[in-house]
Amino acid sequence: MKTLLLYATKSGAARECAELLAKELTDCTVCDLRHAIPNPELFDTIIVGSGIRFGKIYKPAAKFIQQYKNVLRSEERRVGK
């Protein structure tokens, strides 16, 4: 199962968490949402992590979720199906 682990961070905490989690997963690609990312449709599982300030996730994470909401909602990628 191919996993795409994306993160948005300002202080580096979300990056550290993503890297720790990626060590426990097989076939995992880790990407910073501020940079180019691979096509999410090529992955079985997508994980998005972000820091939160004033009750909102960082803009790169919010933008990704909005842009790819149909991919994220697809039946093939549901956890616990």
Contacts in CASP RR format, 6 or more apart in sequence:
PFRMAT RR
TARGET T0000
AUTHOR 0000-0000-0000
METHOD contacts of the structure
MODEL  1
MKTLLLYATKSGAARECAELLAKELTDCTVCDLRHAIPNPELFDTIIVGS
GIRFGKIYKPAAKFIQQYKNVLRSEERRVGK
1 26 0 8 1.000
1 27 0 8 1.000
1 44 0 8 1.000
1 45 0 8 1.000
2 27 0 8 1.000
2 28 0 8 1.000
2 29 0 8 1.000
2 42 0 8 1.000
2 43 0 8 1.000
2 44 0 8 1.000
2 45 0 8 1.000
3 25 0 8 1.000
3 27 0 8 1.000
3 28 0 8 1.000
3 29 0 8 1.000
3 43 0 8 1.000
3 44 0 8 1.000
3 45 0 8 1.000
3 46 0 8 1.000
3 47 0 8 1.000
4 28 0 8 1.000
4 29 0 8 1.000
4 31 0 8 1.000
4 37 0 8 1.000
4 38 0 8 1.000
4 40 0 8 1.000
4 42 0 8 1.000
4 43 0 8 1.000
4 45 0 8 1.000
4 46 0 8 1.000
4 47 0 8 1.000
5 18 0 8 1.000
5 21 0 8 1.000
5 22 0 8 1.000
5 25 0 8 1.000
5 28 0 8 1.000
5 29 0 8 1.000
5 30 0 8 1.000
5 31 0 8 1.000
5 47 0 8 1.000
5 49 0 8 1.000
6 18 0 8 1.000
6 30 0 8 1.000
6 31 0 8 1.000
6 32 0 8 1.000
6 33 0 8 1.000
6 37 0 8 1.000
6 46 0 8 1.000
6 47 0 8 1.000
6 48 0 8 1.000
6 49 0 8 1.000
6 61 0 8 1.000
6 64 0 8 1.000
7 14 0 8 1.000
7 15 0 8 1.000
7 17 0 8 1.000
7 18 0 8 1.000
7 30 0 8 1.000
7 31 0 8 1.000
7 32 0 8 1.000
7 33 0 8 1.000
7 48 0 8 1.000
7 49 0 8 1.000
7 50 0 8 1.000
7 61 0 8 1.000
8 14 0 8 1.000
8 32 0 8 1.000
8 33 0 8 1.000
8 34 0 8 1.000
8 49 0 8 1.000
8 50 0 8 1.000
8 51 0 8 1.000
8 57 0 8 1.000
8 58 0 8 1.000
8 59 0 8 1.000
8 60 0 8 1.000
8 61 0 8 1.000
8 64 0 8 1.000
9 15 0 8 1.000
9 32 0 8 1.000
9 50 0 8 1.000
9 51 0 8 1.000
9 58 0 8 1.000
10 51 0 8 1.000
10 53 0 8 1.000
10 58 0 8 1.000
13 51 0 8 1.000
14 49 0 8 1.000
14 50 0 8 1.000
14 51 0 8 1.000
15 32 0 8 1.000
17 49 0 8 1.000
18 30 0 8 1.000
18 49 0 8 1.000
19 30 0 8 1.000
21 28 0 8 1.000
21 47 0 8 1.000
22 28 0 8 1.000
22 30 0 8 1.000
29 38 0 8 1.000
29 43 0 8 1.000
31 37 0 8 1.000
31 38 0 8 1.000
33 48 0 8 1.000
33 50 0 8 1.000
33 58 0 8 1.000
33 60 0 8 1.000
33 61 0 8 1.000
33 63 0 8 1.000
33 64 0 8 1.000
34 60 0 8 1.000
37 64 0 8 1.000
40 46 0 8 1.000
40 68 0 8 1.000
40 71 0 8 1.000
40 72 0 8 1.000
41 71 0 8 1.000
43 77 0 8 1.000
44 76 0 8 1.000
44 77 0 8 1.000
45 77 0 8 1.000
45 79 0 8 1.000
46 68 0 8 1.000
46 71 0 8 1.000
46 72 0 8 1.000
46 77 0 8 1.000
48 61 0 8 1.000
48 64 0 8 1.000
48 65 0 8 1.000
48 72 0 8 1.000
49 57 0 8 1.000
49 61 0 8 1.000
50 57 0 8 1.000
50 58 0 8 1.000
50 60 0 8 1.000
50 61 0 8 1.000
50 62 0 8 1.000
51 57 0 8 1.000
51 58 0 8 1.000
51 61 0 8 1.000
52 58 0 8 1.000
56 62 0 8 1.000
65 72 0 8 1.000
71 77 0 8 1.000
75 81 0 8 1.000
END
